[in-house]
Amino acid sequence: MSNVLVRGLPPSAYSSHKMSPVKEGQGSRTAERVAERRAQHQVLDVPAVFVDPLALRIIDPPVAARIRENPQAFNDSLLSPFLRAAFAVRSRLAEDQLAVAVAGGVSQYVVLGAGFDTFAYRNPFSNLRVFEVDHPATQAAKRRRLAEAGIAVPESVTYVSTDFASQSLGESLSRAGFREDAPAFVSWLGVVPYLELEAIAATLRFVGALEPTSAIVFDYGTDPSSLSWIGRRVFSRMARRVAAIGEPWKTFFKPEELLDLLRMCGFTQIKDYDPKELNGLYFAGRRDRLRIGEMLHIALAVV
């Protein structure tokens, strides 16, 4: 587990932007699994917390066919509903907050670690330009999947194919036409736990230096030591699973320590959504008792 106190970090810690590890020549397996859980949510959980009409089309066709034929086959463990809920709620909250930002005049949306996110292909905002940023291998896999599924790519989409181990996020976005003199909304979902602390701080400093009213929304995992006994057991099981596919979790935060980091990175308005609040906002009154577990937090930070 990484130390989350960053006051002693050298300047070089903010020069490298590394996203989740991806093996050469193939996309992120984690991104594939997340997309499959979002697709399962569309057919297993009624009503859906996050409605995505493209969710089943963007995943591997044989997997999509099995989900349609027998959705309950994918509801095969005690963890499955919690995972679907977590992936659904973070996308829902991000798009809810994006709508608020667009209403306030933001016209640039940056999706960091875009994976198989489908917002850009169902974007309802005519003046919103979407920058999808991801590792070249994952992005190539997604573009093949889009073509195979016959999903049109709007002119409002710009792909920013970046190897964060060797390229600057700011430079990559600038070359793609991103305007640093205009506010932007940034989503960064399912990425932070996979990064070293210095890479997290680097990205937050970049966003924190953008124009006022720019904002970022991202999910993070709380320090496992703060979890209940059951929560720690669930954490250990999940940590082993992601490590086994070569994409281990690396960094966790206590909310108060993350708040300090965000302030240091230039953010002045910060909201931390904890599990109790998220369950109250998005899962209250459900008959199926769908909800998230105790580890997930979602942060919203505004410049």
FIDREN-585201 format. One record per residue (C-alpha): x, y, z. Coordinates in steps of 0.02 Angstrom, whole numbers, plus 50000, padded with zeros to 5 digits. Each point is the difference from the previous one (the first is absolute). Layout:
REM FIDREN-585201
XYZ;...
REM end
This chain:
REM FIDREN-585201
500005000050000;500675017249954;500295014050122;498695013449967;500945014750074;500755009749855;500845015250077;501724992449975;499804994949819;501355006749884;499515010249845;500384985049890;498544991050080;498815011249903;500764997549827;499434982349962;498174995649971;499774981250012;498334991649976;499524982150042;501274987249939;499644992549830;501014986349920;500775003749831;498874995349857;498404997750100;498725011050085;499635001050184;499144984350064;499305010150144;499185012049876;499184985149914;499334993150164;499305016850053;499115002049833;499244982650021;499365004450174;499205015949933;499164989649865;499364987550128;499285014450100;498895004649853;499094983250005;500184994150179;499565015350103;498295007949977;499905014649997;501785003249942;500955013050100;501035003949845;499124998349833;501184996449856;499194994149838;501714996149926;500664989750146;499584983149923;500635005049828;501735005850055;500504983850086;500634984049920;498534993149896;500044982250070;499955006950177;498575011649953;499054985249927;500214989950160;499415014750106;498435001649894;499654981350003;500254997350186;500345015950101;499974990850167;501504989749946;501045015650031;499255003150171;501074985850064;500775006350162;499595010450153;501145013649930;499165001449830;498595012050049;501215011350095;501175001049850;498575004049881;499375013350120;501725007950017;500335000949814;498255006549966;499985013550133;501695007449959;499505001949816;498305007050049;500735012950119;501345005249876;498715003049863;498835008950121;501405011950047;500535002049819;498235006149959;500165013050138;501685005649930;499325001449822;498535010350064;501305011550076;500885002549833;501324986249994;500274993649824;501464987950023;499854982750078;501564989750032;499764981450036;501624993950078;500244981349986;498474999249888;500014981249979;498344994649924;499015014950063;498625004449876;499535017950045;500845007549846;498864989749886;498375005350084;500535017750044;498425010850012;500945016650006;500275007649828;501375011850056;500994987750105;501654993449933;500564983450076;501824995150018;500234981450033;501714997050077;500694982550018;501454988349970;500244996449812;499634981450019;498375002450094;499465013949883;500374989449845;498964985750072;498565011950034;500045007549826;499954982649923;498524995750110;499085015949949;500264996149816;499454982050019;498435005450094;499565013249873;500045013850131;500275016749914;501425011250061;499385018150007;501085014449943;499975006450179;501134985650055;501895001850005;501104985250043;501555003750100;501064984349992;501315002050134;501304989350085;500045008450169;501644991850046;500905011149876;498825014149946;499315015350088;498115000950018;499995018749968;501064998749844;498964985649932;498385009450026;500715016049927;500534991049841;498224993149986;499245017450004;499565001550184;499905018150057;500845003550166;499295017849994;498214993350013;499224990350145;499804981349988;499144985850092;501074984650030;499434982550049;501264987550064;499084984250043;500734983350053;501795006049986;500655007950162;500234983950102;501134993049864;501235014650004;501485005050104;499725015350107;501145011349899;499034996349840;498355004050087;500715016550064;500675004349828;498304998249918;499125009650138;501265014249986;499715000949813;498115001350021;500195011850148;500975012049889;498615001149870;498815014849984;498825004050144;498404989550006;500954985149928;499634984350099;500484981950020;499004985250064;500864983850048;499744984850108;501244993750127;500164986550130;500145003850184;501474993750101;499594981550036;500455002550183;498435010750017;498854986149939;499014987850104;500574982050019;498844994749859;500565014849895;501834995150020;499624982349946;499085006349845;501445011849964;501284985950013;499004989149881;499815013949871;501825005350016;500564982349961;498874999349849;500655015949918;501804995650042;499784983049919;499605008249832;501515011350012;499145016250052;500255001350189;499305013450115;501345011550067;499315015350088;498615003450125;499525015550097;499225005650160;498735013349950;500825013750104;501704996449920;499265000749826;499195016650045;501725006950045;500724993849836;498605007849897;500245016850086;501864999349967;499634996649817;498965015849978;498204994850034;498905011250105;498314991049999;500094981850049;498634987450031;500304982350062;498564988049970;500134985750124;499064983349986;498595005550115;499645015649896;500164990849834;498824986450057;498775013250059;500085009949839;499934985849873;499394984050083;498685005150127;498354990749993;500584986149884;499124983450022;501534990349942;501095008150134;501345004449872;501315010850083;501865003450009;501194993650133;500995009850127;501625002949902;499455010949854;500105018850012;499775012549859;500835017150005;499435015549906;501255014349999;499785017049917;501365012749957;
REM end
